[in-house]
Protein backbone atom coordinates (compact mmCIF):
# COMPACT_ATOMS: atom_id res chain seq x y z
CA UNK A 1 0.00 0.00 0.00
CA UNK A 2 1.37 3.41 -0.98
CA UNK A 3 1.93 6.05 1.71
CA UNK A 4 1.09 9.27 -0.17
CA UNK A 5 2.84 11.62 2.29
CA UNK A 6 6.18 10.04 1.37
CA UNK A 7 5.87 11.59 -2.10
CA UNK A 8 5.31 15.13 -0.86
CA UNK A 9 8.25 17.56 -0.48
CA UNK A 10 7.90 17.24 3.29
CA UNK A 11 7.98 13.43 3.04
CA UNK A 12 11.74 13.36 2.63
CA UNK A 13 13.20 9.92 3.29
CA UNK A 14 10.07 8.41 4.87
CA UNK A 15 8.98 4.94 3.74
CA UNK A 16 6.70 5.22 0.70
CA UNK A 17 4.86 1.91 1.12
CA UNK A 18 3.52 -0.61 3.61
CA UNK A 19 3.35 -4.34 2.87
CA UNK A 20 0.79 -6.64 4.46
CA UNK A 21 1.20 -10.42 4.67
CA UNK A 22 -1.83 -12.65 5.17
CA UNK A 23 -1.11 -16.38 4.85
CA UNK A 24 -4.50 -17.89 5.65
CA UNK A 25 -7.93 -18.25 4.12
CA UNK A 26 -9.18 -17.63 0.60
CA UNK A 27 -8.01 -14.77 -1.58
CA UNK A 28 -11.22 -12.88 -0.77
CA UNK A 29 -10.66 -13.39 2.97
CA UNK A 30 -7.07 -12.17 2.62
CA UNK A 31 -8.25 -8.97 0.91
CA UNK A 32 -10.87 -8.44 3.60
CA UNK A 33 -8.27 -9.02 6.37
CA UNK A 34 -5.89 -6.54 4.73
CA UNK A 35 -8.66 -3.94 4.75
CA UNK A 36 -9.02 -4.31 8.52
CA UNK A 37 -5.28 -3.66 9.06
CA UNK A 38 -5.20 -0.29 7.34
CA UNK A 39 -6.98 3.03 7.71
CA UNK A 40 -7.02 3.32 3.91
CA UNK A 41 -9.26 1.42 1.51
CA UNK A 42 -7.70 -0.93 -1.01
CA UNK A 43 -7.96 0.58 -4.48
CA UNK A 44 -7.41 -1.99 -7.22
CA UNK A 45 -7.57 0.49 -10.10
CA UNK A 46 -3.96 1.39 -9.28
CA UNK A 47 -2.80 -2.23 -9.41
CA UNK A 48 -0.32 -2.54 -12.30
CA UNK A 49 1.52 -5.76 -11.45
CA UNK A 50 0.73 -8.89 -9.52
CA UNK A 51 3.50 -11.09 -8.18
CA UNK A 52 2.61 -14.77 -7.94
CA UNK A 53 4.98 -17.33 -6.47
CA UNK A 54 5.79 -20.56 -8.28
CA UNK A 55 4.56 -22.31 -5.15
CA UNK A 56 1.06 -20.89 -5.60
CA UNK A 57 0.95 -22.23 -9.14
CA UNK A 58 1.44 -25.76 -7.81
CA UNK A 59 -1.94 -25.54 -6.04
CA UNK A 60 -4.72 -26.40 -8.51
CA UNK A 61 -6.94 -23.49 -9.58
CA UNK A 62 -5.35 -20.82 -7.31
CA UNK A 63 -4.23 -18.59 -10.17
CA UNK A 64 -7.62 -19.03 -11.85
CA UNK A 65 -9.40 -18.00 -8.62
CA UNK A 66 -7.19 -14.94 -8.24
CA UNK A 67 -7.69 -13.76 -11.81
CA UNK A 68 -11.42 -14.49 -11.60
CA UNK A 69 -11.71 -12.37 -8.46
CA UNK A 70 -9.92 -9.45 -10.13
CA UNK A 71 -11.94 -9.71 -13.34
CA UNK A 72 -15.24 -9.73 -11.45
CA UNK A 73 -14.25 -6.68 -9.42
CA UNK A 74 -15.41 -3.65 -11.40
CA UNK A 75 -12.69 -1.53 -9.76
CA UNK A 76 -9.79 -3.67 -11.01
CA UNK A 77 -7.61 -2.86 -13.99
CA UNK A 78 -7.93 -5.22 -16.91
CA UNK A 79 -4.28 -4.94 -17.98
CA UNK A 80 -2.46 -6.12 -14.85
CA UNK A 81 0.89 -7.81 -15.56
CA UNK A 82 1.23 -11.15 -13.79
CA UNK A 83 4.84 -11.91 -12.83
CA UNK A 84 5.85 -15.36 -11.56
CA UNK A 85 8.46 -15.27 -8.79
CA UNK A 86 10.90 -17.84 -7.47
CA UNK A 87 10.28 -18.29 -3.77
CA UNK A 88 7.89 -16.10 -1.82
CA UNK A 89 6.70 -12.98 -3.61
CA UNK A 90 6.92 -10.85 -0.49
CA UNK A 91 10.73 -10.80 -0.60
CA UNK A 92 10.55 -8.89 -3.91
CA UNK A 93 8.19 -6.33 -2.40
CA UNK A 94 10.42 -5.86 0.64
CA UNK A 95 13.52 -4.85 -1.33
CA UNK A 96 14.81 -1.29 -1.44
CA UNK A 97 15.14 -0.39 -5.11
CA UNK A 98 18.04 1.84 -6.15
CA UNK A 99 15.90 4.32 -8.10
CA UNK A 100 12.19 4.10 -7.29
CA UNK A 101 10.69 4.71 -3.84
CA UNK A 102 8.32 1.75 -4.24
CA UNK A 103 9.45 -1.81 -5.16
CA UNK A 104 6.36 -2.49 -7.28
CA UNK A 105 7.13 0.51 -9.52
CA UNK A 106 10.71 -0.69 -9.88
CA UNK A 107 9.55 -4.22 -10.78
CA UNK A 108 7.08 -2.82 -13.31
CA UNK A 109 9.84 -0.80 -14.99
CA UNK A 110 12.11 -3.86 -15.06
CA UNK A 111 9.33 -5.82 -16.77
CA UNK A 112 9.06 -3.13 -19.46
CA UNK A 113 12.80 -3.30 -20.10
CA UNK A 114 12.88 -7.09 -20.39
CA UNK A 115 10.86 -7.29 -23.61
C-alpha beads as a LAMMPS data file, in Angstrom:
LAMMPS data file: protein, C-alpha beads

115 atoms
114 bonds

1 atom types
1 bond types

-500.0 500.0 xlo xhi
-500.0 500.0 ylo yhi
-500.0 500.0 zlo zhi

Masses

1 110.0

Atoms # bond

1 1 1 0.000 0.000 0.000
2 1 1 1.366 3.412 -0.981
3 1 1 1.929 6.047 1.706
4 1 1 1.094 9.274 -0.174
5 1 1 2.838 11.615 2.288
6 1 1 6.180 10.042 1.367
7 1 1 5.872 11.587 -2.103
8 1 1 5.312 15.127 -0.859
9 1 1 8.251 17.555 -0.482
10 1 1 7.897 17.242 3.290
11 1 1 7.979 13.431 3.044
12 1 1 11.736 13.363 2.626
13 1 1 13.199 9.922 3.289
14 1 1 10.066 8.408 4.865
15 1 1 8.980 4.938 3.738
16 1 1 6.698 5.216 0.703
17 1 1 4.861 1.910 1.123
18 1 1 3.521 -0.606 3.610
19 1 1 3.345 -4.336 2.866
20 1 1 0.793 -6.639 4.458
21 1 1 1.199 -10.423 4.671
22 1 1 -1.835 -12.651 5.166
23 1 1 -1.114 -16.384 4.853
24 1 1 -4.496 -17.892 5.654
25 1 1 -7.925 -18.245 4.119
26 1 1 -9.177 -17.634 0.604
27 1 1 -8.008 -14.767 -1.576
28 1 1 -11.218 -12.882 -0.775
29 1 1 -10.657 -13.393 2.971
30 1 1 -7.067 -12.171 2.621
31 1 1 -8.248 -8.974 0.913
32 1 1 -10.874 -8.441 3.605
33 1 1 -8.275 -9.020 6.366
34 1 1 -5.891 -6.545 4.733
35 1 1 -8.665 -3.941 4.750
36 1 1 -9.017 -4.314 8.515
37 1 1 -5.285 -3.656 9.060
38 1 1 -5.199 -0.289 7.338
39 1 1 -6.978 3.027 7.709
40 1 1 -7.016 3.319 3.913
41 1 1 -9.255 1.421 1.515
42 1 1 -7.703 -0.927 -1.008
43 1 1 -7.957 0.580 -4.482
44 1 1 -7.413 -1.986 -7.223
45 1 1 -7.572 0.493 -10.105
46 1 1 -3.961 1.390 -9.281
47 1 1 -2.800 -2.231 -9.412
48 1 1 -0.315 -2.543 -12.299
49 1 1 1.516 -5.764 -11.447
50 1 1 0.730 -8.893 -9.521
51 1 1 3.504 -11.091 -8.184
52 1 1 2.608 -14.769 -7.942
53 1 1 4.977 -17.334 -6.468
54 1 1 5.790 -20.562 -8.282
55 1 1 4.557 -22.314 -5.148
56 1 1 1.058 -20.890 -5.602
57 1 1 0.951 -22.232 -9.144
58 1 1 1.436 -25.757 -7.807
59 1 1 -1.939 -25.538 -6.039
60 1 1 -4.718 -26.396 -8.513
61 1 1 -6.943 -23.489 -9.583
62 1 1 -5.349 -20.825 -7.312
63 1 1 -4.233 -18.588 -10.172
64 1 1 -7.618 -19.031 -11.850
65 1 1 -9.397 -18.002 -8.624
66 1 1 -7.195 -14.938 -8.243
67 1 1 -7.695 -13.762 -11.811
68 1 1 -11.421 -14.495 -11.605
69 1 1 -11.709 -12.371 -8.463
70 1 1 -9.924 -9.451 -10.135
71 1 1 -11.943 -9.713 -13.343
72 1 1 -15.239 -9.731 -11.452
73 1 1 -14.251 -6.684 -9.420
74 1 1 -15.407 -3.651 -11.395
75 1 1 -12.690 -1.530 -9.763
76 1 1 -9.785 -3.667 -11.014
77 1 1 -7.608 -2.863 -13.987
78 1 1 -7.927 -5.216 -16.912
79 1 1 -4.278 -4.938 -17.977
80 1 1 -2.458 -6.125 -14.854
81 1 1 0.892 -7.805 -15.557
82 1 1 1.234 -11.150 -13.791
83 1 1 4.835 -11.914 -12.828
84 1 1 5.848 -15.358 -11.555
85 1 1 8.461 -15.274 -8.786
86 1 1 10.903 -17.837 -7.466
87 1 1 10.280 -18.286 -3.770
88 1 1 7.893 -16.103 -1.821
89 1 1 6.704 -12.985 -3.610
90 1 1 6.918 -10.845 -0.486
91 1 1 10.728 -10.796 -0.601
92 1 1 10.545 -8.893 -3.910
93 1 1 8.186 -6.326 -2.403
94 1 1 10.417 -5.859 0.641
95 1 1 13.515 -4.848 -1.325
96 1 1 14.806 -1.288 -1.439
97 1 1 15.137 -0.393 -5.111
98 1 1 18.036 1.840 -6.152
99 1 1 15.903 4.320 -8.103
100 1 1 12.188 4.103 -7.286
101 1 1 10.688 4.705 -3.843
102 1 1 8.321 1.750 -4.245
103 1 1 9.446 -1.808 -5.157
104 1 1 6.360 -2.487 -7.283
105 1 1 7.129 0.509 -9.522
106 1 1 10.710 -0.689 -9.880
107 1 1 9.552 -4.222 -10.785
108 1 1 7.084 -2.817 -13.306
109 1 1 9.839 -0.797 -14.986
110 1 1 12.109 -3.859 -15.063
111 1 1 9.334 -5.819 -16.775
112 1 1 9.058 -3.125 -19.456
113 1 1 12.796 -3.297 -20.096
114 1 1 12.882 -7.089 -20.386
115 1 1 10.864 -7.292 -23.613

Bonds

1 1 1 2
2 1 2 3
3 1 3 4
4 1 4 5
5 1 5 6
6 1 6 7
7 1 7 8
8 1 8 9
9 1 9 10
10 1 10 11
11 1 11 12
12 1 12 13
13 1 13 14
14 1 14 15
15 1 15 16
16 1 16 17
17 1 17 18
18 1 18 19
19 1 19 20
20 1 20 21
21 1 21 22
22 1 22 23
23 1 23 24
24 1 24 25
25 1 25 26
26 1 26 27
27 1 27 28
28 1 28 29
29 1 29 30
30 1 30 31
31 1 31 32
32 1 32 33
33 1 33 34
34 1 34 35
35 1 35 36
36 1 36 37
37 1 37 38
38 1 38 39
39 1 39 40
40 1 40 41
41 1 41 42
42 1 42 43
43 1 43 44
44 1 44 45
45 1 45 46
46 1 46 47
47 1 47 48
48 1 48 49
49 1 49 50
50 1 50 51
51 1 51 52
52 1 52 53
53 1 53 54
54 1 54 55
55 1 55 56
56 1 56 57
57 1 57 58
58 1 58 59
59 1 59 60
60 1 60 61
61 1 61 62
62 1 62 63
63 1 63 64
64 1 64 65
65 1 65 66
66 1 66 67
67 1 67 68
68 1 68 69
69 1 69 70
70 1 70 71
71 1 71 72
72 1 72 73
73 1 73 74
74 1 74 75
75 1 75 76
76 1 76 77
77 1 77 78
78 1 78 79
79 1 79 80
80 1 80 81
81 1 81 82
82 1 82 83
83 1 83 84
84 1 84 85
85 1 85 86
86 1 86 87
87 1 87 88
88 1 88 89
89 1 89 90
90 1 90 91
91 1 91 92
92 1 92 93
93 1 93 94
94 1 94 95
95 1 95 96
96 1 96 97
97 1 97 98
98 1 98 99
99 1 99 100
100 1 100 101
101 1 101 102
102 1 102 103
103 1 103 104
104 1 104 105
105 1 105 106
106 1 106 107
107 1 107 108
108 1 108 109
109 1 109 110
110 1 110 111
111 1 111 112
112 1 112 113
113 1 113 114
114 1 114 115
